[in-house]
Amino acid sequence: MTASEPRSYSPAGPAAPVVSLATPGDYLQLLKPRVMSLVIFTALVGMVAAPGPVGNWPLALLSLLAIAVGAGASGALNMWWDADIDAVMERTKGRPIPSGRVPRAEAAAFGGLLSLLSVWLLALSGVGYLAAALLAFTIFFYVVVYSMGLKRSTPQNIVIGGLAGALPPAVGWAAVTGEAPLAAWLLVAVIFFWTPPHFWALSLLKSADYEAAGIPMMPNVRGAEHTRKLIWWYSLLLAPLAVLPALTQAASWLYAATAVLGGAEFLRRAWHVRKGGRDSAPGSLFGFSILYLFGLFAALLIEHWAGLHG
Amino acid sequence: MADSDRRPSALFTAEEGKPTGETHGLSEEEVRARGRRNIAIALGVVAFIILVFLTTFFRLADSVQGAG
C-alpha cells in the first residue's frame, strides 16, 4: 500500500483521511474574523465610553482580546452546529467544515475550549466578574438560543438572536468598570434594533439561498412585502433610539450629529425599501446600515479620544 | 457496532479489530498539514502562557498600587 492510496482501515470509511489536511488558517476561519473585528470595535467603544479614563490599559486590552476570542469561539460553535445548512448555501459552502477541511467534532472541541478560556481570561483581566458572566451569556445565547433554537424554527430568529451580537459594548463597559449601567444598555439597544433591518435587507436579496437551506427567514415565511413593512417599522424605532445615548454622559455632540443625520438617511433608504420601487433598494439599505453603525460607534470613539466630553 | 466499524480493513482484522501488523505512511501533504498545525498549537500554548503571565502581573501591579 502506498501513502497516496485510500486508507481502508478507517472506521469512518475507505476514503476518510488518516490525518486531517486542515491548516491553521482553516481554524482561524472558524472564528469568523470579520464578525470578530466588529465585536472588538464595539467592545472597545464600550470601554472608552464608560465614565472616566480607562484605569489600566494593559488589562483592558487583555480583556478586549478575551472578548474577541469569546466571539470567535461562538463563531466556531455556530459553524459546528450549522455545518449541514452551510453546505447548502452559496455564501457559506466554502467554510472549513462543509468543504471537508475540518472535521465537525474538531470544530466543536476547538470552539468549546476557546469559550472556556476566553471567559476565564476575562474573569482574570476584567474589573469584577460581570464582564465574564456577560461574555459567557453571550456565547450561550448565540450558540444554544440562536443557532440551536431560533435559527431553524422562527422568522423572528435574527430579532431575538440579535441580542448576542448586540452585547459586546456592555461586556467592554463592564470589563473596565465592573458594572453595566443604562448608558451601556442603550448602546446594546442600538445594535439590537439595528440588526433586523440590516439582516432583513440582506435576506430580501438572498431569499432563494435561505429557502434552499430551509431557514425560515422573514421573506420566505411572511413574504417580501411584509418584510419591507417590518424593515420600515424597525427603522422608525432605530433612528430616534440611536440618538438617546447623546442624552447620557456616554456621548456628546459629534455622536448626536452622526445619529441624527445618519438616522435620517437610514429612514430615507428604508422608505425606498418599504415602497418596493427599486430592486436595488434593499442592497442600498444593507450597505448603508453597515456604514451607519460604524459611524455611530466611530463617533463615540473619536469623542472620547479627542476629549470632547470636557 | 455500526456497519462501517465492521468493514474489512488492512490494518485491523474485520471481526475482532486486532492489529494485522501492516503499516502505512502518511502522504507528504498530510505530514506538512500536521506539522503546520503542531507549530500553531505550540505558538497558541506559548501565547496563552504569556497572556496568563501578563494578566497576573498587571493585576498584581494594580493591587499593589491600589494598596500603596
Chai-1 contact restraints between the chains, C-beta under 6 A:
chainA,res_idxA,chainB,res_idxB,connection_type,confidence,min_distance_angstrom,max_distance_angstrom,comment,restraint_id
A,M1,B,H24,contact,1.0,0.0,6.0,A-B,restraint_1
A,A3,B,G25,contact,1.0,0.0,6.0,A-B,restraint_2
A,A3,B,S27,contact,1.0,0.0,6.0,A-B,restraint_3
A,S4,B,S27,contact,1.0,0.0,6.0,A-B,restraint_4
A,S8,B,S9,contact,1.0,0.0,6.0,A-B,restraint_5
A,S8,B,A10,contact,1.0,0.0,6.0,A-B,restraint_6
A,Y9,B,S9,contact,1.0,0.0,6.0,A-B,restraint_7
A,Y9,B,A10,contact,1.0,0.0,6.0,A-B,restraint_8
A,Y9,B,L11,contact,1.0,0.0,6.0,A-B,restraint_9
A,Y9,B,F12,contact,1.0,0.0,6.0,A-B,restraint_10
A,P11,B,S4,contact,1.0,0.0,6.0,A-B,restraint_11
A,P11,B,D5,contact,1.0,0.0,6.0,A-B,restraint_12
A,G13,B,S4,contact,1.0,0.0,6.0,A-B,restraint_13
A,V19,B,L26,contact,1.0,0.0,6.0,A-B,restraint_14
A,V19,B,E30,contact,1.0,0.0,6.0,A-B,restraint_15
A,V19,B,R34,contact,1.0,0.0,6.0,A-B,restraint_16
A,L21,B,A33,contact,1.0,0.0,6.0,A-B,restraint_17
A,T23,B,R36,contact,1.0,0.0,6.0,A-B,restraint_18
A,P24,B,R36,contact,1.0,0.0,6.0,A-B,restraint_19
A,P24,B,A40,contact,1.0,0.0,6.0,A-B,restraint_20
A,N56,B,D62,contact,1.0,0.0,6.0,A-B,restraint_21
A,P58,B,F58,contact,1.0,0.0,6.0,A-B,restraint_22
A,L59,B,F58,contact,1.0,0.0,6.0,A-B,restraint_23
A,L62,B,T55,contact,1.0,0.0,6.0,A-B,restraint_24
A,L124,B,T55,contact,1.0,0.0,6.0,A-B,restraint_25
A,S125,B,T55,contact,1.0,0.0,6.0,A-B,restraint_26
